[in-house]
Amino acid sequence: MKTNCESCMNYAYDDEYDEYYCIIDMDEDEYYSLMSGSHAICPYYRRGDDYTIVRKQI
């Protein structure tokens, strides 16, 4: 998978687990397909600029 998750609008921080995660609700088949490399890029990737990403995290 060739995606820079840090610049994606779907990449959020979880205070409870102290880690970042993808907020897209995928089923097991979609997740396996994404992680197995059958996609060249993540189909859920949405580029966000620095201002919208920071605004989302506040």
C-alpha positions as CSV (number, residue, x, y, z in Angstrom):
1,M,0.0,0.0,0.0
2,K,1.5,3.3,-1.1
3,T,-0.2,5.9,1.1
4,N,1.1,8.5,3.4
5,C,-1.3,8.0,6.3
6,E,-0.1,11.0,8.2
7,S,-1.5,13.4,5.5
8,C,-4.9,11.5,5.2
9,M,-8.1,13.0,6.6
10,N,-9.1,9.5,7.8
11,Y,-6.1,9.1,10.2
12,A,-7.1,10.1,13.7
13,Y,-5.5,10.0,17.2
14,D,-7.0,7.9,20.0
15,D,-6.2,9.3,23.5
16,E,-7.2,6.1,25.2
17,Y,-4.7,3.9,23.3
18,D,-2.2,6.7,22.7
19,E,-1.9,5.9,19.0
20,Y,-3.1,6.8,15.5
21,Y,-5.6,4.7,13.6
22,C,-7.7,4.8,10.4
23,I,-11.3,5.9,11.1
24,I,-12.7,4.1,8.0
25,D,-15.0,1.3,9.1
26,M,-13.8,-1.6,6.9
27,D,-15.0,-5.2,7.1
28,E,-12.5,-8.1,7.2
29,D,-12.4,-8.6,3.5
30,E,-11.7,-5.0,2.7
31,Y,-9.0,-4.8,5.3
32,Y,-7.3,-8.0,4.1
33,S,-7.5,-6.8,0.5
34,L,-5.9,-3.5,1.5
35,M,-3.1,-5.1,3.6
36,S,-2.4,-7.9,1.1
37,G,-1.2,-5.4,-1.5
38,S,-3.9,-5.9,-4.1
39,H,-4.5,-2.2,-4.1
40,A,-1.8,0.1,-5.5
41,I,-3.0,2.9,-3.2
42,C,-5.6,3.1,-0.4
43,P,-9.0,3.7,-1.9
44,Y,-10.1,5.7,1.1
45,Y,-7.2,8.1,1.1
46,R,-8.3,11.8,1.3
47,R,-5.5,14.3,1.2
48,G,-5.8,17.0,3.9
49,D,-3.7,20.1,4.3
50,D,-2.0,20.9,7.6
51,Y,-4.8,23.3,8.7
52,T,-7.7,20.8,8.2
53,I,-5.8,18.0,9.9
54,V,-4.9,20.1,12.9
55,R,-8.5,21.4,13.2
56,K,-9.8,17.9,13.2
57,Q,-7.5,16.8,16.0
58,I,-8.5,19.7,18.3
